[in-house]
């Protein structure tokens, strides 16, 4: 290892001498550069070299190059102040650091061949610093190692297309990538974008050269002849490479390219609806003859292949809005309000044909989008003349739809919350409470969010007499605590805890109900509720009551680690506040926790820390030895122990 590092350092001597000779760095600075490079080289030569070491080395060299460039510019300005004709003559040091960074990237890519992010860093650096030859070399190597990564093929084709202006090479790369990754939707979409962009550029160039008609062609004379000839060659080549070699005029080239790509796409990826929707989104950015015909073909394929898919039906329904915004076909003559109304009507027809929760959710999402769009446009609450022309129209339809879904059992939990929220926004608290109660009584008995909404509305509702109302509320809180799954019941208890804190008569009843709920499940499921109960009891009833409670909870089967930590935290705070309890009360908790959770290294570390803080260094050392023996992987514990020792 030392010989290799020594050899590499020797190779740096000429460039370092050149830096000093040209006055860019002083001798002391050169020594610092050598020392830093030597340290990095030894790091890279370790048996288990890290990618971060390579990246830090590259970052260091990049900063060094920036400093060299800055000093070079300052020195050149000083020289030109005396003689304006002075030019900087290139020497070894002008390119040495860049070559060194390339060398480090090359070594890193050899060691971490599978790291695609590293390859992209390497490629980006080549793109910014080197010529096309080095870029081509690195791209070829990356594609050889990762032929099944669509992102690399897209990157390579984009570089050929944009940087080298070589459409033929870019097309070849894309087609090779599609042969290697025929199921990649992203690759098909990028290929479509590239071909349509190329066709659009050819058309624009034709217009600029005045090749649109016979008169223009004859009027240009010999000056435009070479460009016209090259244009015709490119057009014929592009037409030959689309539609299986069928010749196509430039006006039809966009349609031919897109249609051929679409047919190949659905043949390779026949069951991907999202890909066809994104295909339509790509087409929105272009304008060519036959565009509407192609879009019709795409929609027809969706209707044919995804007739039983809720998302497919939603895509067809949303076509009214999409086409109206772009002014396409007969739909383009509709007003936005009418297009939204047609979309809603199509959604309702789809829901009748396919009454599923997913279909109902998609319709609700569309109406929510309408509300947001109309609110942003300031449509207000006045009724629209036709379709969905105002926020009020959209809200009415959404409330009607949500009510139907509730009756037919099609509502999802987010839809139930939205239903209650809309009624509250309208100020109809009675209807909101009735709706929340209906959801809690049927279909969503276990929904924590719905119970929180219902209990909050019930608590704030005025009406009812004294103890009868309070008794009914306590019973309702108990039902909520029993109905919601133990792992999700903590928000319901938080609301119950507020009530218990404000009304002493309800406190014991609700606390007993919550404790019984914890006892009805396993310790891991009830960890959140158990910790919340301990916190509330400590705050409202004091330390002795909290100790009695956590003793009962820890006696249950499988107490969770979170509960043990909560109890230890409680006793630690008691020690800090001067309570009579000390480490004698904390040690049994730690020992009981470690008996169940012996692999929790952070628990071992906290135990050692507590012993050290109490002055028991020998006991802490004994715990350190026990932890090393007990833990399968003691390294995190050992690292943490160094910080507290």
MOQUIZI-V317653 format. One record per backbone hydrogen bond with DSSP energy under -1.0 kcal/mol. CO is the residue of the C=O (numbers start at 1). NH is the residue of the N-H. Records with the same first field share a line. If there is no record, write none. Layout:
CO->NH ; NH
This chain:
1->5
2->6
3->7
4->8
5->9
6->10
7->11
10->13
12->16
13->17
14->18
15->19
16->20
17->21
18->22
19->24 ; 25
20->23
26->30
27->31
28->32
29->33
30->34
31->35
32->36
33->37
34->38
35->39
36->40
37->41
38->42
39->43
40->44
41->45
43->46
50->54
51->55
52->56
53->57
54->58
55->59
56->60
57->61
58->62
59->63
60->64
61->65
62->66
63->67
64->68
65->69
66->70
67->71
68->72
69->73
70->74
71->75
72->76
73->77
74->78
75->79
76->80
77->81
79->83
83->86
91->94
92->95 ; 96
95->99
96->100
97->101
98->102
99->103
100->104
101->105
102->106
103->107
104->108
105->109
106->110
107->111
108->112
112->115
114->116
115->119
116->120
117->121
118->122
119->123
120->124
121->125
122->126
123->127
124->128
125->129
126->130
131->135
132->136
133->137
134->138
135->139
136->140
137->141
138->142
139->143
140->144
141->145
142->146
146->149
149->152 ; 153
150->154
151->155
152->156
153->157
154->158
155->159
156->160
157->161
158->162
159->163 ; 164
160->166
166->170
167->171
168->172
169->173
170->174
171->175
172->176
173->177
174->178
175->179
176->180
177->181
181->184
184->188
185->189
186->190
187->191
188->192
189->193
190->194
191->195
192->196
193->197
194->198
195->199
196->200
197->201
198->202
199->203
200->204
201->205
202->206
203->207
204->208
205->209
206->211
213->217
214->218
215->219
216->220
224->228
225->229
226->230
227->231
228->232
229->233
230->234
231->235
232->236
233->237
234->238
235->239
236->240
237->241
239->242
243->246
252->256
253->257
254->258
255->259
256->260
257->261
258->262
259->263
260->264
261->265
262->266
263->267
264->268
265->269
272->276
273->277
274->278
275->279
276->280
277->281
278->282
279->283
280->284
282->285
283->286
288->291
290->294
291->295
292->296
293->297
294->298
295->299
296->300
297->301
298->302
299->303
300->304
301->305
302->306
306->309
309->313
310->314
311->315
312->316
313->317
314->318
317->320
318->322
319->323
320->324
321->325
322->326
323->328
328->332
331->334
335->339
336->340
337->341 ; 388
338->342
339->343
340->344
341->345
342->346
343->347
344->348
345->349
346->350
347->351
348->352
349->353
350->354
354->356
356->360
357->361
358->362
359->363
360->364
361->365
362->366
363->367
364->368
365->369
366->370
367->371
368->372
369->373
370->374
371->375
372->376
373->377
374->379
380->391
390->394
391->395
392->396
393->397
394->398
395->399
396->400
397->401
398->402
399->403
400->404
401->405
402->406
403->407
404->408
405->410
412->416
413->417
414->418
415->419
416->420
417->421
418->422
419->423
420->424
421->425
422->426
423->428
424->427
427->429
428->432
429->433
430->434
431->435
432->436
433->437
434->438
435->439
436->440
437->441
438->442
439->444
444->447
447->451
448->452
449->453
450->454
451->455
452->456
453->457
454->458
455->459
456->460
465->469
466->470
467->471
468->472
469->473
470->474
471->475
472->476
473->477
474->478
475->479
476->480
477->481
478->482
479->483
480->484
485->488
489->493
490->494
491->495
492->496
493->497
494->498
495->499
496->500
497->501
498->502
499->503
503->506
506->510
507->511
508->512
509->513
510->514
511->515
512->516
513->517
514->518
515->519
516->520
518->521
522->526
526->530
527->531
528->532
529->533
530->534
531->535
532->536
533->537
534->538
535->539
536->540
537->541
542->546
543->547
544->548
545->549
546->550
547->551
548->552
549->553
550->554
553->556
560->564
561->565
562->566
563->567
564->568
565->569
566->570
567->571
568->572
569->573
570->574
571->575
572->576
573->577
574->579
575->578
582->585 ; 586
583->587
586->590
587->591
588->592
589->593
590->594
591->595
592->596
593->597
597->600
599->601
600->603 ; 604
601->605
602->606
603->607
604->608
605->609
606->610
607->611
608->612
609->613
610->614
611->616
612->615
615->617
616->620
617->621
618->622
619->623
620->624
621->625
622->626
623->627
624->628
625->629
626->630
627->631
634->638
635->639
636->640
637->641
638->642
641->645
